[in-house]
Amino acid sequence: MADKKNSEKQFSRRDFLKTTGVATGGIIGGSMLGGLVGFNLDSPTEEPETSGDTANQGAEEGDSGEYNPGRMFFSNDATFDTISQAMERIFPENDIGPGAIGLGAPFFLDMQLAGAYGNNSKEYMQGPFSAGEPTQGYQSRLNRADLFTLGIERLDTESNDMFDDNFRNLDDDQKDEIITRFQEGEADMGVPEDTAKPVDFFNLLRSATLEGVYADPMYRGNRNMEGWKMKQFPGHQHAYIQEIQNDSFMEIEPQPMYGGNH
Protein backbone atom coordinates (compact mmCIF):
# COMPACT_ATOMS: atom_id res chain seq x y z
CA MET A 1 0.00 0.00 0.00
CA ALA A 2 2.90 2.32 0.85
CA ASP A 3 4.56 1.60 -2.50
CA LYS A 4 1.36 2.51 -4.33
CA LYS A 5 1.08 5.74 -2.38
CA ASN A 6 4.67 6.69 -3.15
CA SER A 7 4.22 5.99 -6.85
CA GLU A 8 1.17 8.26 -6.92
CA LYS A 9 3.14 11.08 -5.34
CA GLN A 10 5.83 10.73 -8.00
CA PHE A 11 3.40 11.63 -10.77
CA SER A 12 5.43 14.39 -12.40
CA ARG A 13 4.46 17.85 -13.58
CA ARG A 14 5.67 16.77 -17.01
CA ASP A 15 3.04 14.00 -17.04
CA PHE A 16 0.48 16.55 -15.90
CA LEU A 17 1.37 18.95 -18.67
CA LYS A 18 1.13 16.21 -21.26
CA THR A 19 -2.40 15.33 -20.24
CA THR A 20 -3.60 18.64 -18.77
CA GLY A 21 -5.07 16.58 -15.99
CA VAL A 22 -4.72 16.86 -12.24
CA ALA A 23 -2.69 14.51 -10.14
CA THR A 24 -1.82 15.06 -6.53
CA GLY A 25 -2.39 12.76 -3.63
CA GLY A 26 -4.76 10.55 -5.59
CA ILE A 27 -6.65 13.42 -7.24
CA ILE A 28 -6.96 13.07 -10.99
CA GLY A 29 -9.02 15.42 -13.09
CA GLY A 30 -9.01 17.20 -16.23
CA SER A 31 -12.86 23.62 -17.90
CA MET A 32 -14.64 28.53 -16.51
CA LEU A 33 -14.01 31.76 -18.36
CA GLY A 34 -17.14 32.75 -19.40
CA GLY A 35 -23.67 36.01 0.47
CA LEU A 36 -25.33 32.75 0.92
CA VAL A 37 -28.87 33.56 2.14
CA GLY A 38 -30.46 31.16 4.58
CA PHE A 39 -27.27 29.40 5.68
CA ASN A 40 -24.83 30.24 8.43
CA LEU A 41 -21.40 30.39 6.81
CA ASP A 42 -19.58 31.49 9.94
CA SER A 43 -17.08 28.71 10.49
CA PRO A 44 -16.83 27.58 14.13
CA THR A 45 -13.07 27.60 13.65
CA GLU A 46 -12.79 30.96 11.93
CA GLU A 47 -9.60 32.76 12.87
CA PRO A 48 -9.13 36.53 12.93
CA GLU A 49 -7.74 38.11 9.82
CA THR A 50 -4.03 37.59 9.36
CA SER A 51 -1.39 40.16 8.62
CA GLY A 52 -2.00 39.97 4.89
CA ASP A 53 0.67 37.41 4.02
CA THR A 54 -1.90 35.43 2.06
CA ALA A 55 -2.43 38.05 -0.61
CA ASN A 56 1.27 37.78 -1.40
CA GLN A 57 1.67 34.00 -1.17
CA GLY A 58 3.62 32.55 -4.05
CA ALA A 59 4.22 36.06 -5.38
CA GLU A 60 7.76 35.63 -6.60
CA GLU A 61 9.89 38.70 -7.10
CA GLY A 62 9.61 39.86 -10.71
CA ASP A 63 10.33 42.92 -12.79
CA SER A 64 7.47 44.77 -11.12
CA GLY A 65 8.21 43.47 -7.61
CA GLU A 66 5.90 41.42 -5.46
CA TYR A 67 2.81 40.13 -7.26
CA ASN A 68 -0.30 41.37 -5.50
CA PRO A 69 -2.94 42.85 -7.83
CA GLY A 70 -5.37 43.19 -4.92
CA ARG A 71 -8.53 41.27 -4.17
CA MET A 72 -12.02 41.94 -5.47
CA PHE A 73 -14.09 39.15 -3.88
CA PHE A 74 -12.21 37.63 -0.94
CA SER A 75 -12.17 40.20 1.86
CA ASN A 76 -10.84 37.79 4.49
CA ASP A 77 -7.19 36.73 4.47
CA ALA A 78 -7.88 33.36 6.05
CA THR A 79 -10.53 32.50 3.45
CA PHE A 80 -8.26 33.52 0.58
CA ASP A 81 -5.43 31.48 2.09
CA THR A 82 -7.66 28.41 2.31
CA ILE A 83 -8.73 28.50 -1.34
CA SER A 84 -5.16 29.33 -2.40
CA GLN A 85 -3.83 26.27 -0.61
CA ALA A 86 -6.51 24.07 -2.16
CA MET A 87 -5.64 25.32 -5.64
CA GLU A 88 -1.95 24.75 -4.97
CA ARG A 89 -2.64 21.10 -4.13
CA ILE A 90 -4.40 20.67 -7.49
CA PHE A 91 -1.51 22.33 -9.37
CA PRO A 92 1.53 22.21 -7.05
CA GLU A 93 4.89 23.82 -7.59
CA ASN A 94 7.76 21.49 -8.46
CA ASP A 95 11.02 21.40 -10.40
CA ILE A 96 9.21 21.98 -13.70
CA GLY A 97 7.72 25.31 -12.69
CA PRO A 98 5.55 27.32 -10.28
CA GLY A 99 2.27 26.10 -8.87
CA ALA A 100 -1.16 27.68 -8.77
CA ILE A 101 -0.19 30.25 -6.15
CA GLY A 102 2.99 31.32 -7.93
CA LEU A 103 1.07 31.61 -11.18
CA GLY A 104 -1.58 33.85 -9.60
CA ALA A 105 -4.48 31.42 -10.08
CA PRO A 106 -6.14 32.45 -6.76
CA PHE A 107 -6.26 36.06 -8.01
CA PHE A 108 -7.80 34.81 -11.26
CA LEU A 109 -10.55 33.09 -9.27
CA ASP A 110 -11.01 36.16 -7.06
CA MET A 111 -11.68 38.30 -10.15
CA GLN A 112 -14.05 35.75 -11.68
CA LEU A 113 -16.13 35.36 -8.51
CA ALA A 114 -16.53 39.14 -8.29
CA GLY A 115 -18.08 39.28 -11.77
CA ALA A 116 -20.67 37.62 -13.99
CA TYR A 117 -19.17 34.16 -13.53
CA GLY A 118 -19.55 34.26 -9.75
CA ASN A 119 -23.05 35.74 -9.89
CA ASN A 120 -24.30 33.45 -12.70
CA SER A 121 -25.76 36.64 -14.13
CA LYS A 122 -26.07 35.21 -17.66
CA GLU A 123 -27.65 31.91 -16.62
CA TYR A 124 -31.15 30.79 -15.69
CA MET A 125 -31.20 30.43 -11.89
CA GLN A 126 -34.92 30.04 -11.09
CA GLY A 127 -36.74 26.95 -9.79
CA PRO A 128 -37.87 24.27 -9.72
CA PHE A 129 -34.68 22.82 -8.25
CA SER A 130 -33.67 19.15 -8.12
CA ALA A 131 -30.48 17.18 -7.72
CA GLY A 132 -30.22 16.49 -11.45
CA GLU A 133 -28.24 13.77 -13.16
CA PRO A 134 -24.45 13.31 -12.91
CA THR A 135 -24.11 14.06 -16.62
CA GLN A 136 -25.67 17.50 -16.11
CA GLY A 137 -22.77 18.81 -14.03
CA TYR A 138 -23.25 21.89 -11.86
CA GLN A 139 -26.97 22.21 -11.06
CA SER A 140 -26.88 24.00 -7.71
CA ARG A 141 -29.46 26.63 -6.80
CA LEU A 142 -26.50 28.60 -5.40
CA ASN A 143 -24.52 30.85 -7.66
CA ARG A 144 -20.83 30.07 -7.97
CA ALA A 145 -19.75 32.76 -5.52
CA ASP A 146 -22.03 31.25 -2.86
CA LEU A 147 -20.93 27.72 -3.66
CA PHE A 148 -17.26 28.64 -3.30
CA THR A 149 -18.01 30.44 -0.04
CA LEU A 150 -19.78 27.37 1.30
CA GLY A 151 -17.12 25.00 -0.06
CA ILE A 152 -14.31 26.89 1.63
CA GLU A 153 -16.15 26.80 4.95
CA ARG A 154 -16.69 23.05 4.54
CA LEU A 155 -13.00 22.50 3.77
CA ASP A 156 -12.26 23.81 7.26
CA THR A 157 -15.11 21.82 8.80
CA GLU A 158 -13.87 18.55 7.25
CA SER A 159 -10.29 19.37 8.25
CA ASN A 160 -11.22 20.02 11.86
CA ASP A 161 -13.34 16.88 12.03
CA MET A 162 -10.50 14.72 10.73
CA PHE A 163 -7.32 16.50 11.84
CA ASP A 164 -8.36 19.07 14.47
CA ASP A 165 -7.06 22.00 12.47
CA ASN A 166 -8.08 24.31 9.63
CA PHE A 167 -7.36 23.27 6.06
CA ARG A 168 -4.65 25.85 5.42
CA ASN A 169 -2.64 24.56 8.39
CA LEU A 170 -2.58 20.90 7.35
CA ASP A 171 0.37 19.18 5.72
CA ASP A 172 0.13 18.31 2.04
CA ASP A 173 -0.92 14.69 2.52
CA GLN A 174 -3.77 15.74 4.79
CA LYS A 175 -4.91 18.44 2.38
CA ASP A 176 -4.97 15.88 -0.42
CA GLU A 177 -7.08 13.57 1.71
CA ILE A 178 -9.60 16.32 2.40
CA ILE A 179 -9.85 17.41 -1.24
CA THR A 180 -10.24 13.79 -2.34
CA ARG A 181 -13.29 13.51 -0.07
CA PHE A 182 -14.94 16.32 -2.04
CA GLN A 183 -13.96 14.76 -5.35
CA GLU A 184 -15.47 11.42 -4.36
CA GLY A 185 -18.63 12.96 -2.88
CA GLU A 186 -17.83 11.88 0.69
CA ALA A 187 -17.58 15.34 2.25
CA ASP A 188 -20.57 16.86 4.05
CA MET A 189 -21.63 20.18 2.54
CA GLY A 190 -24.05 20.78 5.40
CA VAL A 191 -26.94 21.50 3.01
CA PRO A 192 -29.40 19.35 1.01
CA GLU A 193 -27.93 17.65 -2.05
CA ASP A 194 -30.09 19.67 -4.45
CA THR A 195 -28.54 22.80 -2.95
CA ALA A 196 -24.89 21.82 -3.21
CA LYS A 197 -22.91 18.64 -3.72
CA PRO A 198 -19.25 18.24 -2.74
CA VAL A 199 -18.30 17.05 -6.21
CA ASP A 200 -19.76 20.28 -7.67
CA PHE A 201 -17.40 22.30 -5.49
CA PHE A 202 -14.45 20.11 -6.42
CA ASN A 203 -15.16 20.35 -10.15
CA LEU A 204 -15.45 24.14 -10.01
CA LEU A 205 -12.27 24.34 -7.95
CA ARG A 206 -10.37 22.15 -10.41
CA SER A 207 -11.61 24.12 -13.42
CA ALA A 208 -10.80 27.46 -11.79
CA THR A 209 -7.30 26.26 -11.00
CA LEU A 210 -6.53 25.08 -14.52
CA GLU A 211 -8.00 28.16 -16.11
CA GLY A 212 -6.13 30.42 -13.72
CA VAL A 213 -2.92 28.65 -14.68
CA TYR A 214 -3.47 28.77 -18.45
CA ALA A 215 -5.75 31.78 -19.16
CA ASP A 216 -4.40 34.93 -20.74
CA PRO A 217 -2.54 36.99 -18.10
CA MET A 218 -5.07 39.79 -18.53
CA TYR A 219 -7.30 37.73 -16.22
CA ARG A 220 -4.65 37.94 -13.45
CA GLY A 221 -3.48 34.34 -13.61
CA ASN A 222 -0.73 32.68 -15.69
CA ARG A 223 1.74 35.17 -14.23
CA ASN A 224 4.50 36.14 -16.67
CA MET A 225 2.97 33.53 -19.00
CA GLU A 226 4.79 30.80 -17.07
CA GLY A 227 1.85 28.44 -17.52
CA TRP A 228 2.13 28.81 -21.29
CA LYS A 229 5.90 28.49 -21.21
CA MET A 230 5.67 25.14 -19.43
CA LYS A 231 3.47 23.84 -22.26
CA GLN A 232 5.42 25.73 -24.95
CA PHE A 233 2.20 27.44 -25.98
CA PRO A 234 2.82 30.57 -28.11
CA GLY A 235 -0.15 32.56 -26.87
CA HIS A 236 -1.68 35.21 -29.13
CA GLN A 237 0.78 35.53 -32.00
CA HIS A 238 -0.15 38.07 -34.67
CA ALA A 239 0.97 35.79 -37.48
CA TYR A 240 2.98 32.67 -38.29
CA ILE A 241 3.84 33.64 -41.84
CA GLN A 242 7.58 33.30 -41.22
CA GLU A 243 7.31 29.81 -39.76
CA ILE A 244 4.29 28.27 -41.49
CA GLN A 245 6.36 26.13 -43.86
CA ASN A 246 8.84 24.97 -41.23
CA ASP A 247 8.47 21.22 -40.69
CA SER A 248 10.21 21.14 -37.31
CA PHE A 249 8.80 22.16 -33.95
CA MET A 250 9.62 25.75 -33.11
CA GLU A 251 9.80 27.33 -29.70
CA ILE A 252 8.15 30.74 -29.88
CA GLU A 253 8.19 33.29 -27.11
CA PRO A 254 4.55 33.53 -25.95
CA GLN A 255 2.60 36.68 -26.58
CA PRO A 256 -0.31 37.83 -24.36
CA MET A 257 -3.39 39.42 -25.80
CA TYR A 258 -2.34 43.00 -24.99
CA GLY A 259 1.44 42.65 -25.16
CA GLY A 260 4.12 42.67 -22.53
CA ASN A 261 4.44 40.48 -19.43
CA HIS A 262 1.74 40.42 -16.77
N, C-alpha and C positions, 0 to 999 in steps of 0.2 A: 504493500500500500504506500509505503514511504517512497519507494522508487518511482511509482506512478506519479506521486505528488511532485517529486523533484523534476521529473521529465516535463510536467505541465508548466512548471515555473521557468523552464529553459526555453520555452517558446519565444523565439527571437522577434525583435522589432522588424527585422528583414522579412520574416515570414508574414508578419502582420501587414507590412506594406505591400507584399505581393498579393495578398488576398483582400486587403482593406476590410478585414474582420476585426474582432476584438478578442484578445486572449490574455487573461490575467487571472490567476488563481481559480481556474476552472470556468471563467466567463468567456464565452465565445459568441460573437454577434456579427452583425454585418452592416432611410435618410431623411431638413426642417427649414430651409429658408422660406420662405414663403411669406381683496381680502376674502377669504373663504367665509361666506355667510352661513351661519347655522352650526358651525363647528368650532370648538375651542382649539386653536392651534398653538396655544402657549405651552411649550414643552415643559414638563415637570423638572427637567434637568437644564433648563436654559441658563446660560451663564451671562454675566454682564458683558457689555461690549468690550472688545479687546482694544489694544493700543493702535490698531490699524495695520498691523503687520500683514493681515490677510490680503488686503487690496494690492499688496506688493509681492505676494508670494510668487516665486518662479519668475519674477521680473528681472531677467538678467540685464546687466549693464550693456547698453548699446550706444549707438551714436547720439541718441537723444536722451541718454541717461536711463533712470529707472522707469520701467514700463508700468504706468498706472493711469489709464485714460479716465478714471473715475467711474462711479457706479450710478446706474439709472434706476434699477429695480431693487437690488438688495441693499437695504439700509442698515442691516445688522452685520457686523464683522463676523460673528460666530456662524451665522447662517451662510454667509458667502464662503467662509472657510470650509464648512461642511460640504457644500456642493462642489467646491474646487477640489477637495480631496477625493470625492467620489469620481469626478471626471479624470483625475490623475490616475486612479486605479484602472480605469478603462483604457486610457492611453498613457502609460507611464514613461517617464524619462529613462533612457538607457544609453549605451555606448553609440547607438546609431544617431540619436538626436534628442531634442527636448520633448517633454511630455505635454499633456494638456495645459498645465499651469504655465509652463514656460512659453507655450505658444499662444497664450492669451485666451484659450477657449472659454474659461469662466466669464470673461468680459464680453465675449461674443454672446453667450447665453443671457447675461444680464441685459444686454441691449435688446435682444429678441423678446424677452419676457416683458420688457417695458413698452413694447409696441403691439402691432396688430397680431403677431404670432401669439404672444402671451394672452391677449384678450379674446382670441378667436373671433375678431371683429368681422371677418369676411366669411364666416361659416354659420350654418344653421345650428342654433343652440337651444331650441325650444323642445318641449316634451312632445309625445310621451317618451319616457326614458326606460330602457331595459338593458340587461347585461350585454346583449348582442352575441354574435358568434366570434370565435377566435380569428377567423379570416377577415373580420371587419376592422381589426386594429383598435385604435383609440376611439372609444365611444362614451367617454365619461361626460356627465352633465356639468362637470367643473371645466372651466377654461384652463389652459395650460399653465398660466401663472398660479392659479389656485392649486392645481395638481402638483406642481413643483414645490409650492409652499408646504403642502401636506406631506409630500414624499420626503422632504428634508427633515421635517419633524419626526416622521416615522423612522428614518435612518437612525436618529438619536434614540428613539424609543426601543427599537430592536437592539441597538448596541448596548444600551443600559440593561436590558433584560438578559442579554447573553454574556456581556463582559463587564458590566458595572461601570461603564464610562461612555462618554459621548463619542460619536463616530469619528470625529476629527482627531481624537486622541488615541485611537487604536493603532496597533501595528498593521503592516500591510496585509498579512495573512488574515487577520481578523476583519479588516475592511472588506477583503475579497469574499469572506464567508457571509458577511451581512449583505453585500450587493447580490451575491448568488441567490440568496433567499428571495429577493425581489424578482430576479430573473425567472426563478422557478415557481413563483406564485405562492411561496410559503410565508412571506412576511404578512403581518397584520396591518392593514391600512387604517383600521379603527373606524371605518365607515362601511355602509353596505356595498356589495360588489358592483351594483349598477351605478354607484357614485364614483368609485375609483378602485382599480385593481392594481396590485403591486407590479405586475408585468407591464402595465401601461406606463407606470412611472419609469421602470427600467428602460423600456424601449425609447421613451422620449429622452431620457438621460444619455443613452448610447448614441442616438441620432444627433443630439445637441453637441456631444463631445466630438464626434467625427466631423460634423460640419464646422465646428469652431476651429478644428485643426486644419481643414482643407479649404474653407471658404476664402473668397477674396479678402485681403487684409482690410479693406474698407469697412468690413463688418466687425473689426476689432479683434479677430482671431488670426491664426496663421501668421504670427508675428514675424516680421522680416522675411516672410514667405518661406520659412523654414519647413513647413509642412509640405509645400510644393517641392522644395529642393530635395527632400528625402525620397520623394517619388519621381524626381527628375521631370516634373511637370512644368511646361514652359509658361503657363499662365496665359495672359491676354496679349499675345503677340499681334502686331499690326499686320504682318504678312510673313509668308514663308517662301517668297519668290526666289530668294537666293539659295535655299536649301531643298526645294521641292523635288529636284531630280537626284538628290544624293541618296544612294542606296544604303548607306551605313547609318547607324544610330548616331544622332548628334545631341550633345549636351548644350542646351540653350539657357542662358540666364533668364529666370522667370521675370515676367513683367506683370505688375498689378494693373487693375483697370484704370487707375488714375495716375500711374507713374510714380516712381520713387519707392523707397522702402517704408513700410508702416510698422 
